[in-house]
Amino acid sequence: MSAPPLIERERTEDAPITRSSIWHKDGSVVLQADNTQFRVHWGILALNSCFFRELQDLPLAQPNDQPSVEGCPIVELSSDASEDVENLLKALYTPTFLLQKALPFAVVATLIRLRRKYDFRDLLDTAAERLTFENPTILEEFDVLKTDGQGPYRLARILNHPGIFYDMLTLARENNIQSVLPCAYYRAVEHSNHLFDGISREDRTRASLAPIDQRRCARGREALDKFHGEDGYPLDWVYSKTQNDCSKPQCKDVRMHYLRQRTLHLYALSSPPPRLPSLCPSCHKQYLDSWTAGRKKLWEGLPKCFDLPPWAELTNDP
């Protein structure tokens, strides 16, 4: 990888340069994003990033006419926001920063994108791990995500916000974290009422999906609907004519209700399954057995629902 030359952006008088709180007096290089400067150490950057290691080694990295601050060359990160660079440097310089149980999604997204851009691979793998924790590849790990009153799932490693499921899906697809996608698409389908309009965030922006993700969600929902009538899936207990021979009126009413409503597919991976107290003991056992076996089969086929390769072929290359 060849490092690009240092670029000095045009500055305007109405946007003065300010110093960040991340300003080490013994630092050897100044990073600048927007109009904010950060004084840090070449050694720290080079130790964790191939990009900065090669940039430091370039013969022309510090030409005589290169702007400097207190003898330190300025590296302008012209396409990065100062908030993103600050989060990156906190991860590099503050060991406890990445040890927090939950981080804001914006921080996780920043670390994943800048890791890919500047090759901070070893240090920031934990950011991608937060994303994979929230969207696991194993059904038993999916079952850990319990409701906590803030939404359908407990976001243990990433702080919740309106539209979080859309944002996680977009982040994973854009950064080629493929193992996240089946679960992320499934969770987005559960919010398909907002599929085309998006969801308002607290900062008045909207979490929305790209057309490619909207299409996959729409096709995925159709695939989940199709599985309703197939043997061995969670709703087999509703559709099976050979097994559901109970003549009790309340059991027939329950089955007919879900045949008409066709809404249980939104909960087809939930555990425990939705409560159906009206069923007789025999039908209730059949329902639970069918649900337990069916959700395992559905999980195995979840990637196919969204036109993705099988679980074993989904790789991560962020």
PyMOL commands that set and color helices and strands:
alter all, ss='L'
color gray80, all
select helices_A, chain A and resi 42-48+50-57+82-93+97-99+105-118+125-134+139-142+164-174+178-189+192-194+211-229+236-239+249-261+264-267+281-300+302-305+311-313
alter helices_A, ss='H'
color red, helices_A
select strands_A, chain A and resi 18-23+29-33+36-40+68-69+72-76+199-200+206-207
alter strands_A, ss='S'
color yellow, strands_A
deselect
rebuild
show_as cartoon
